[in-house]
């Protein structure tokens, strides 16, 4: 009887195991089914819901500081822009809200479609209704950034305007984004700088830490992939605003330089051109322009490389003869009347150097005035053939070897000039005439500026102060380097100045003489070197000098790479010297302190003159402080200046906000300010004051309209 009992026990165990297996299999299948439902069916909705309630502590960017010109004009600022979103869930909270939504949502969709012009009204309608149905707390309506005026317009759309006292109840959401804006457009674009794709250049890059301030912290709820909304009543750290930069740039001089440089490039089609204007006594950069060939630009040129501060790939050319001559005069005190035989060509160590003309036997002074390569090399052999390292020491003393430590950092701060132990027999001779070495235009300009500044070298500077409000945080002039001793003796300096004036009076720069103020300087023409080989007939040309000649206020450099034309028609005399004069003429004409005082009586034709002119209130002081006109009370508005014989009257002019302003008679700076602040895209032609505008004054304002202005 025992055997059947054991059989029953076995069957019982087997039965129980089968029941357990079936239960576990059912549980597993149920788990797999639920997992499939969560991942593949409910997944997108759940992920969206999870992301919508995701809260995280995030950094809050501080307001970026402004960049100003020397007269306080804005060169770069941050303007608030807004991305339009909506919280459709507010219309699920009451029957009244539901009715309001139903009554106005279709009309809202039509307004959005007409405004953004990227979707149909039906598409906007379906998008909003679907978000409300799914109880979404945030819906991005459009990615386009709105300005303040557009923001005001959108707030008056149907549904959004139903509760103006409490926009939150309407569901409208504006996500603020700070956008960098340059009021003067492309002016000094590379120097003022920009930040694109993590690339930071110019002042924006050099002073990024100071400009961006100290970020804060706060808790944010994630609304969608790229949108976060602050969570109320949570701990936060308030961001600290960035400092403002007070630069040395003069917008009027900058405008003059860019127009003149562009005109020269239109004539000679160079690869690029650069110009720098420095105030002689202070080392302040008043203008810096870099125009590089760019087929995609409307003008054919744009600013995307700062050639002015970079160590050039081209040899400096004959402008380097001047530091060589200064070194020789310091070493030997040779008279300017000493003679040297030049000839057309000169061969030394199996290398031949030539002059553009056969000057025969000329004086030391004539070597610089006529820019003789052979004369310079032969004089260098006399002075430095047995002590070549001494020449290098002089160049170092002249600040032509070491970095300038300029506030905007170039890729390579140190000029390419080999140490004397690495020189071959020709190095010091070829370097003396501007070959076999590379320097930056700014290095050369600071050397010439020292000559204009009575021999005292001063470090170039482009930012004077960092401020917050009226408080000066950093005064950069306090750390600006200045030599306590002149770079050469008074005797050498006197000789150098005689030679530079002689270049204009008798030498390679005679097309610059005859001005009311006088120019002194040096031409430079160097054969271009490509892949280590000099290309005959193609040049890098420059002119460096200062003006007025008797009491210099400005030192300037103009350079162009590969001007096109006949070989001798693309020397510095034909290309860069005229640009220098054109810029100098315009600066002289606008700077009242440079003008010569007239004595005697004005002719009746001027005493009886009738003049009218639109002037900026800041320029009003010029009329009475410099020209002796009586001061007329003003209230900070634009003024219509009127002179009838000896009677002066200033009539305040109001620029109405919703119509096209009258910019006739304004200079370019003021016209740009008046027009671009009203949303115009401005294209200007000519120089001087506005003589015509393409859209008449008083016309209703249209955003982003193109305004053509002619100046004369």
LINCORBEL-V428734 format. One record per residue. N is the residue number from 1. PHI is phi in degrees with one decimal (none if undefined). OMEGA is omega in whole degrees, -180 to 180 (999 if undefined). NEAR is the number of other ideal C-beta (glycine too) atoms within 10 Angstrom. Layout:
# LINCORBEL-V428734
n = <N;N>
phi = <PHI;PHI>
omega = <OMEGA;OMEGA>
near = <NEAR;NEAR>
This chain:
# LINCORBEL-V428734
n = <1;2;3;4;5;6;7;8;9;10;11;12;13;14;15;16;17;18;19;20;21;22;23;24;25;26;27;28;29;30;31;32;33;34;35;36;37;38;39;40;41;42;43;44;45;46;47;48;49;50;51;52;53;54;55;56;57;58;59;60;61;62;63;64;65;66;67;68;69;70;71;72;73;74;75;76;77;78;79;80;81;82;83;84;85;86;87;88;89;90;91;92;93;94;95;96;97;98;99;100;101;102;103;104;105;106;107;108;109;110;111;112;113;114;115;116;117;118;119;120;121;122;123;124;125;126;127;128;129;130;131;132;133;134;135;136;137;138;139;140;141;142;143;144;145;146;147;148;149;150;151;152;153;154;155;156;157;158;159;160;161;162;163;164;165;166;167;168;169;170;171;172;173;174;175;176;177;178;179;180;181;182;183;184;185;186;187;188;189;190;191;192;193;194;195;196;197;198;199;200;201;202;203;204;205;206;207;208;209;210;211;212;213;214;215;216;217;218;219;220;221;222;223;224;225;226;227;228;229;230;231;232;233;234;235;236;237;238;239;240;241;242;243;244;245;246;247;248;249;250;251;252;253;254;255;256;257;258;259;260;261;262;263;264;265;266;267;268;269;270;271;272;273;274;275;276;277;278;279;280;281;282;283;284;285;286;287;288;289;290;291;292;293;294;295;296;297;298;299;300;301;302;303;304;305;306;307;308;309;310;311;312;313;314;315;316;317;318;319;320;321;322;323;324;325;326;327;328;329;330;331;332;333;334;335;336;337;338;339;340;341;342;343;344;345;346;347;348;349;350;351;352;353;354;355;356;357;358;359;360;361;362;363;364;365;366;367;368;369;370;371;372;373;374;375;376;377;378;379;380;381;382;383;384;385;386;387;388;389;390;391;392;393;394;395;396;397;398;399;400;401;402;403;404;405;406;407;408;409;410;411;412;413;414;415;416;417;418;419;420;421;422;423;424;425;426;427;428;429;430;431;432;433;434;435;436;437;438;439;440;441;442;443;444;445;446;447;448;449;450;451;452;453;454;455;456;457;458;459;460;461;462;463;464;465;466;467;468;469;470;471;472;473;474;475;476;477;478;479;480;481;482;483;484;485;486;487;488;489;490;491;492;493;494;495;496;497;498;499;500;501;502;503;504;505;506;507;508;509;510;511;512;513;514;515;516;517;518;519;520;521;522;523;524;525;526;527;528;529;530;531;532;533;534;535;536;537;538;539;540;541;542;543;544;545;546;547;548;549;550;551;552;553;554;555;556;557;558;559;560;561;562;563;564;565;566;567;568;569;570;571;572;573;574;575;576;577;578;579;580;581;582;583;584;585;586;587;588;589;590;591;592;593;594;595;596;597;598;599;600;601;602;603;604;605;606;607;608;609;610;611;612;613;614;615;616;617;618;619;620;621;622;623;624;625;626;627;628;629;630;631;632;633;634;635;636;637;638;639;640;641;642;643;644;645;646;647;648;649;650;651;652;653;654;655;656;657;658;659;660;661;662;663;664;665;666;667;668;669;670;671;672;673;674;675;676;677;678;679;680;681;682;683;684;685;686;687;688;689;690;691;692;693;694;695;696;697;698;699;700;701;702;703;704;705;706;707;708;709;710;711;712>
phi = <none;-70.4;-62.3;-57.9;-64.0;-62.4;-64.0;-63.5;-62.1;-61.7;-64.9;-64.6;-65.5;-61.9;-61.8;-62.4;-64.4;-64.6;-60.6;-60.5;-62.9;-62.1;-62.8;-64.4;-65.0;-63.6;-64.1;-64.6;-63.4;-65.6;-64.1;-61.9;-62.4;-64.6;-61.9;-62.1;-63.8;-67.2;-76.5;-100.9;-96.9;-91.6;-53.4;-56.1;-66.9;-67.1;-64.4;-63.0;-65.6;-64.6;-66.3;-72.8;-107.6;-74.4;-115.5;-147.9;-79.1;-128.0;-74.7;-114.8;-63.6;-79.3;-66.9;-73.2;-67.3;-89.2;-119.5;-117.0;-82.1;-67.4;-101.4;90.6;-69.9;-74.5;-99.9;-157.1;-150.0;-106.7;-111.7;-74.4;-121.3;-133.7;-101.9;-85.3;-132.4;-153.8;-108.2;-70.7;-69.0;-65.7;-90.8;-100.6;-88.1;-156.9;-64.9;-61.3;-65.3;-59.4;-65.2;-62.0;-62.3;-61.8;-73.0;-121.0;-64.2;-63.1;-66.8;-60.6;-58.7;-66.1;-64.5;-63.0;-63.9;-69.4;-78.7;-87.0;57.6;-117.9;-138.5;-80.3;-60.7;-62.2;-65.3;-64.0;-59.4;-61.1;-64.4;-71.2;-62.0;-62.4;-63.8;-66.2;-61.6;-86.4;59.1;-72.9;-93.7;-152.0;-137.5;-78.2;-80.8;-161.6;-82.1;-62.1;-85.1;-101.8;-86.0;-63.6;-66.2;-67.2;-61.1;-62.2;-64.5;-64.0;-65.1;-96.8;-69.8;-53.0;76.8;-71.3;-90.2;-73.1;-146.2;-65.5;-72.4;-142.2;-56.6;-60.1;-70.9;-85.1;88.5;-71.4;-131.6;-113.7;-90.9;-77.9;-133.1;-84.2;-117.6;-75.4;-133.3;-109.7;-58.0;-97.5;63.2;-82.6;-60.6;50.8;-57.7;-72.8;-77.5;-60.9;94.4;-162.5;-129.5;-137.4;49.9;68.0;-96.2;-122.3;-129.8;64.2;-64.0;-59.9;-82.5;-65.4;-115.5;-58.7;-61.1;-71.2;-69.8;-79.0;71.7;-112.4;-68.2;-102.6;-140.0;-166.0;-97.2;-131.3;-98.8;-79.9;-91.6;-152.3;-55.8;-120.7;-123.6;-126.3;-118.1;-59.7;-94.3;-70.0;60.4;-121.7;-60.5;-149.5;-114.5;-72.2;-67.9;-106.2;-57.8;-72.7;-78.3;-94.9;-105.1;-99.6;-87.5;-95.6;-66.6;-105.0;-64.9;-68.4;-66.1;-59.0;-63.7;-59.4;-62.5;-65.2;-64.8;-66.5;-66.1;-65.0;-62.6;-66.6;-67.5;-63.9;-82.0;-110.7;54.0;-66.6;-63.8;-159.8;-143.4;-139.9;-147.3;-134.2;-116.5;-119.9;-77.3;-59.6;-73.9;-110.2;76.0;-75.5;-79.7;-92.3;-158.6;-149.8;-130.9;-136.0;-116.9;-118.3;-57.0;-150.5;-62.8;-83.5;-84.1;-58.6;-90.1;90.2;-141.0;-154.7;-95.9;-137.5;-149.4;-94.0;-63.0;-63.5;-107.0;-83.0;-64.5;-69.4;-77.4;-92.4;-67.6;-68.5;80.6;-68.2;-63.8;-82.0;-65.7;-67.3;-60.7;-64.6;-65.5;-62.7;-61.6;-66.5;-66.8;-66.4;-76.9;-124.3;54.5;-65.4;-69.6;-68.2;-90.3;-58.0;-108.6;-146.0;-89.2;-104.0;82.4;-77.2;-141.1;-145.0;-106.8;-143.1;51.3;64.4;-117.5;-112.6;-112.8;-129.6;-105.3;-67.9;-140.3;-86.4;-90.4;67.4;-94.7;-130.8;-80.1;-58.1;-61.6;-66.7;-60.0;-77.0;-59.8;-100.0;56.2;-84.3;-65.8;-65.7;-59.9;-65.2;-63.1;-65.0;-67.2;-62.4;-63.1;-60.6;-90.9;-118.2;-60.7;-100.4;-147.9;-64.2;-63.6;-64.5;-61.8;-61.2;-61.2;-65.6;-61.5;-66.3;-63.0;-81.4;65.8;-102.9;-109.7;-96.0;-60.9;-84.3;56.4;-70.0;-67.2;-97.8;-84.5;-79.6;-62.9;-122.7;-81.4;-98.5;-58.5;-88.8;-139.6;-64.8;-71.3;-51.0;-59.9;-97.8;-75.0;-92.4;-65.7;-95.2;-54.5;-66.4;-73.9;-68.5;-65.3;-64.2;-106.1;91.9;-119.8;64.7;-157.2;-135.9;-137.5;-93.9;-54.5;-66.8;-58.6;-66.4;-63.5;-65.1;-67.1;-65.0;-64.8;-61.9;-64.3;-64.8;-93.2;58.6;92.5;-94.5;-79.4;-137.5;-68.7;-66.9;-140.8;-125.4;-122.7;-86.9;-142.8;-113.2;-131.6;-128.0;63.8;-94.8;-90.8;-83.6;-83.2;-139.9;-105.5;-72.3;-67.9;-72.7;-106.8;-66.3;-79.0;-139.5;-69.4;-78.8;-118.4;-66.3;-75.1;-152.5;-73.2;-57.2;-65.6;-64.3;-59.8;-62.2;-66.0;-61.0;-65.0;-60.9;-68.1;-66.3;-68.1;-66.3;-56.4;-80.3;-78.0;-134.1;-106.5;-76.9;-118.6;-66.1;-74.9;-103.8;-83.1;96.0;-78.6;-70.9;-109.2;87.7;-125.2;-129.0;176.5;-140.0;-82.6;-142.6;-130.9;-124.8;-62.9;-75.4;-112.3;-123.8;53.3;82.0;-114.1;-77.3;-101.6;-65.8;86.5;-120.3;-133.6;-109.9;-119.8;-153.2;-141.6;-125.3;-167.5;-146.0;-161.3;-61.1;-66.0;-84.5;-144.0;-58.5;-110.8;-129.3;-115.9;-142.5;-125.2;-131.5;-140.0;-142.0;-100.5;55.7;-64.8;-97.7;142.4;-64.6;-53.0;-77.4;-86.2;-122.3;-75.1;-59.1;-58.0;-86.0;-103.0;-91.3;-60.4;-62.4;-65.4;-56.8;-64.8;-61.3;-65.7;-61.0;-59.1;-68.8;-65.1;-61.3;-69.8;-96.9;-96.7;-59.9;-72.0;-88.1;-70.8;-77.1;-75.8;-90.4;-119.3;97.7;-106.4;-73.2;-63.7;-58.0;-60.5;-93.1;-61.0;-98.9;-70.6;-116.1;-126.0;-134.8;-160.6;-84.1;-129.1;-77.8;-57.8;-68.3;-88.6;-61.3;-60.8;-60.4;-65.8;-93.6;-82.4;-108.3;-107.0;79.5;-72.2;-66.0;-80.6;-115.7;-61.2;-143.1;-118.1;90.0;-90.6;-57.8;-131.5;-95.2;-78.2;-137.6;-119.3;-122.3;59.5;-110.2;-95.2;-115.7;-140.7;-114.6;-108.9;-59.2;-121.0;-95.8;-96.2;-63.2;-70.7;-109.3;-130.4;-66.4;-75.2;-90.4;-107.5;-60.7;90.1;-77.8;-80.2;-62.9;-57.3;-69.0;-65.2;-61.2;-61.3;-67.5;-82.8;-69.5;-67.1;-102.2;92.1;-80.1;-95.1;-108.5;-124.9;-112.9;-131.6;91.0;-135.1;110.3;-113.4;-68.4;-110.3;-157.7;-132.6;-71.2;-109.7;-61.1;-61.9;93.3;-67.2;-54.8;-69.7;-125.1;-62.6;63.1;-71.9;-88.1;-111.1;-98.4;-123.2;-109.1;-114.0;-147.5>
omega = <-176;-176;178;180;178;179;179;179;179;-180;180;-180;-180;-180;-179;-180;180;178;179;-180;-180;179;-179;179;179;179;-180;180;178;178;179;179;178;178;178;-179;-178;-175;-169;-178;-179;-174;-178;-179;-180;179;179;179;-180;-180;-177;-180;-178;-178;-176;173;-176;175;177;-178;175;175;-178;-179;179;173;-176;172;-177;179;177;177;-179;175;177;179;178;179;179;171;-172;174;-173;175;-176;173;-176;-177;-179;-179;175;-169;-179;178;179;179;178;-179;179;179;-178;-176;-169;-174;179;180;176;180;180;178;179;180;179;-177;-175;177;178;178;175;177;179;-180;177;179;-179;-178;-178;-179;180;180;178;-179;-179;176;178;-180;178;176;175;-177;-179;-178;-177;-180;-179;172;-173;-180;177;177;178;180;-178;-179;178;176;176;-177;-180;-176;-173;179;-175;-179;179;-177;-179;-179;178;180;-178;-180;175;177;-175;177;177;-178;-180;-175;178;-177;-179;175;-175;-179;180;-171;-177;-178;175;171;-178;177;-180;177;178;175;-179;-177;177;180;178;179;-177;-178;-176;-178;-178;-177;-173;176;-179;-178;176;178;178;179;-176;173;-179;-178;174;-172;-174;-173;178;179;179;177;-177;175;174;-179;178;173;-176;178;178;-175;177;-180;172;178;176;-176;178;-174;176;-173;179;178;178;179;179;-177;-177;180;-179;179;179;179;179;179;176;-179;-170;173;180;176;176;175;179;178;178;174;-179;173;-168;-172;-173;-175;-179;177;-179;177;176;-175;178;-179;-176;-178;-177;-175;-178;180;179;-180;-176;-179;176;-179;173;173;-178;-178;-175;-175;-179;172;-172;173;178;172;-177;180;-167;175;179;177;-177;175;176;179;178;178;-180;179;178;-176;-172;-175;-179;178;178;-178;176;-175;176;180;-178;-174;-176;-177;-179;-179;178;-178;177;174;-176;174;-178;172;178;177;176;-177;-180;178;-176;179;174;178;180;179;178;-177;-179;177;-179;175;-176;179;180;-178;-180;177;177;177;178;-170;-168;-176;-179;-178;-173;-179;179;177;178;180;178;179;178;177;-180;179;180;-177;-173;177;178;-174;179;-174;171;-173;174;178;179;-175;-174;176;179;-179;-174;176;-178;179;-179;-178;165;-175;-176;-169;-175;-180;-179;178;-176;180;174;176;175;174;-180;179;174;175;-179;175;-178;-180;-179;176;179;178;178;177;179;-177;178;175;-177;179;178;-178;177;-178;-179;174;-178;-173;168;-174;166;-172;178;-178;178;180;179;174;-174;177;-179;-180;179;-177;178;178;177;179;178;-177;178;-180;177;180;179;-179;179;179;-180;180;177;-179;-180;175;179;176;-179;-176;-172;-169;-172;-178;-177;177;176;-176;178;178;-180;-173;178;180;171;-179;-175;174;176;178;-179;173;-180;179;179;-179;176;-178;178;-177;-177;177;175;-169;164;-171;-178;170;178;-180;-179;179;-14;-169;-176;179;-170;173;-178;171;-172;174;173;-180;176;179;174;172;-177;-180;178;-174;-178;177;180;172;179;-179;-176;-170;-171;179;177;177;177;-178;-179;179;-179;178;-178;178;-180;-177;-178;-177;-176;-177;178;-174;173;179;179;177;-180;-176;175;176;-178;-179;178;178;-178;-174;174;-177;172;-176;174;-177;175;-178;179;-180;-177;-178;-180;-174;-177;-178;-177;-176;176;177;178;180;179;-179;178;-174;177;178;172;-178;172;-179;-178;176;176;-172;-178;180;-178;177;176;-179;178;-179;177;177;-176;-171;-172;177;179;-179;175;-179;180;179;180;170;-173;-179;-176;180;177;-179;-177;-175;-176;176;177;171;180;166;-170;172;-174;176;177;-179;178;-179;-177;178;177;176;-171;178;-174;175;180;177;177;-175;174;-178;175;176;179;178;176;177;180;179;179;999>
near = <4;6;6;7;8;9;10;9;9;9;10;10;10;10;10;10;10;10;10;10;10;10;10;10;10;10;10;10;10;10;10;10;10;11;10;12;11;11;12;9;10;13;12;10;10;12;11;12;15;10;13;15;10;12;12;11;13;15;12;14;15;19;16;21;23;17;25;21;23;18;11;8;19;16;22;24;18;19;13;15;19;18;18;24;19;25;20;22;17;19;23;12;10;10;7;9;17;13;11;18;20;11;12;19;19;16;14;21;25;17;19;25;17;10;17;16;9;12;16;12;16;12;13;22;19;13;18;24;16;12;19;21;10;13;11;19;18;21;22;18;22;16;10;14;16;20;16;11;13;17;16;10;13;21;14;10;20;16;22;19;15;15;15;10;5;7;15;10;15;22;24;21;21;16;17;10;14;14;11;16;14;19;17;22;14;14;23;30;20;24;26;25;25;18;16;8;5;5;9;15;21;22;26;23;15;19;21;14;10;17;27;19;18;12;13;15;13;18;16;18;19;18;22;14;7;10;16;18;15;12;14;7;6;12;8;14;13;11;18;13;17;23;24;20;27;19;25;23;27;23;24;20;24;25;22;26;28;23;20;24;27;16;14;22;23;11;15;20;15;25;18;20;28;27;31;27;25;29;22;23;16;18;25;22;30;26;27;32;29;26;28;20;16;14;7;6;14;8;11;14;23;18;26;15;14;22;27;24;26;18;20;23;13;22;24;28;26;26;29;25;27;25;28;26;26;26;24;23;24;19;15;13;11;15;12;18;9;13;12;19;12;24;15;12;12;19;9;15;8;6;12;9;19;14;19;17;12;12;20;10;11;17;18;22;19;23;29;27;25;20;30;27;23;24;28;28;23;19;23;23;14;12;19;22;11;7;12;16;12;15;24;21;13;20;23;12;18;21;20;22;18;13;15;20;12;20;20;23;13;17;8;12;16;14;20;13;19;13;9;15;6;7;18;11;11;16;19;23;27;20;24;27;25;28;21;19;20;17;24;25;25;25;25;27;28;25;23;26;27;24;31;25;24;13;20;18;20;21;16;27;21;24;23;20;17;20;18;14;9;5;8;13;13;15;13;16;15;7;10;17;13;12;15;5;9;16;21;22;14;10;11;21;19;13;22;23;18;15;24;26;21;19;27;27;18;14;21;24;28;14;12;24;14;11;15;11;19;19;27;27;33;31;28;28;24;22;17;20;17;12;5;5;9;12;12;9;10;17;24;26;30;34;30;28;31;25;29;19;19;9;11;24;18;24;28;29;27;32;31;28;21;19;24;13;13;9;11;12;12;21;22;31;23;19;28;30;27;19;24;25;24;19;25;27;17;19;23;17;13;14;16;10;6;17;13;8;4;7;5;5;8;10;9;8;7;9;10;11;13;8;10;12;15;20;20;15;14;12;14;19;10;12;20;13;11;11;10;7;16;11;12;16;7;14;7;9;12;21;22;15;19;15;16;12;9;10;8;17;13;19;13;14;13;8;15;12;10;7;14;23;24;19;26;15;17;24;21;24;20;20;24;24;18;21;23;17;12;20;14;24;13;19;12;18;11;14;16;12;18;23;12;13;21;13;18;9;13;10;10;8;16;12;11;7;16;11;20;13;24;13;17;10>
